[in-house]
Amino acid sequence: MLAQAKTKEEYKKLMAEMLSSLDSKSEDEKSLTSSIKTVDVADDTTSVTITRTKK
């Protein structure tokens, strides 16, 4: 799915959609939240950190 992304913006949007899907399928969907942090570390390299925390 992420391979479809042609730009960083599309990639970030797809990541957000995937995380939203995971959050809504969790056993206790109101107890967890996810966030994405992306950092460009080199010309064609991006570091992605996904954090899931309890509300």
JOBEL-V85429 format. One record per pair of residues at least 4 apart in sequence whose C-alpha atoms are under 6 Angstrom apart, sorted by the first residue. I is the first residue (numbers start at 1). J is the second residue. If there is no record, write none. Layout:
i=I j=J
i=I j=J
This chain:
i=5 j=10
i=5 j=11
i=23 j=29
i=24 j=29
i=31 j=54
i=31 j=55
i=32 j=53
i=32 j=54
i=32 j=55
i=33 j=52
i=33 j=53
i=34 j=51
i=34 j=52
i=35 j=50
i=35 j=51
i=36 j=49
i=36 j=50
i=37 j=48
i=37 j=49
i=38 j=47
i=38 j=48
i=39 j=46
i=39 j=47
i=40 j=46
i=41 j=45
i=41 j=46
